[in-house]
């Protein structure tokens, strides 16, 4: 009887103490068509992708500089650049919202109707960009491909996260 009680106690302990906890899985199911806050020679660039079901964003923030300006306004093709995520001048965030993220991203006075409900920020990692361009009739069309490598955001397990592409055009006559 004593062995039976011990066996029941051990089984009960195993059943009730071994919990998977809250296992969360996130799919980075973004359209990979990036938006940009800032223009040529900006103090800071904010590159983002959003989705609205559910309301989420991926955001890269990095300082403008002669080198970083070439990511969006290259002088050679292809132009490759790597930026180190450091949590201050170069940041990568994965955010959740209680409304449409476009209501607050790039807004001088953001909507008070939308709030960030969860914010996961990388403290390390690398942003890689490859920029190409095509000149046609005095118009340069630039395409920037961006990925994040070896990031440490706790809820993302991928080593390489393709953020997407940003495309813009400008006149070469200026």
Protein Blocks (a to p, Z undefined) as FASTA:
>chain_A
ZZmmmmmmmmmmmmmmmcgbjaddddddbehiacdeddehiabdcdddddfbdcdddddd
ddddfklmmmmmccbdcdddddddehlmpccdddddfbdfklmgopabacfkbccfbdcd
dfbdcdddddddddeehiacdddddddehiabfkbcbfbdcfbdcdddddfkZZ
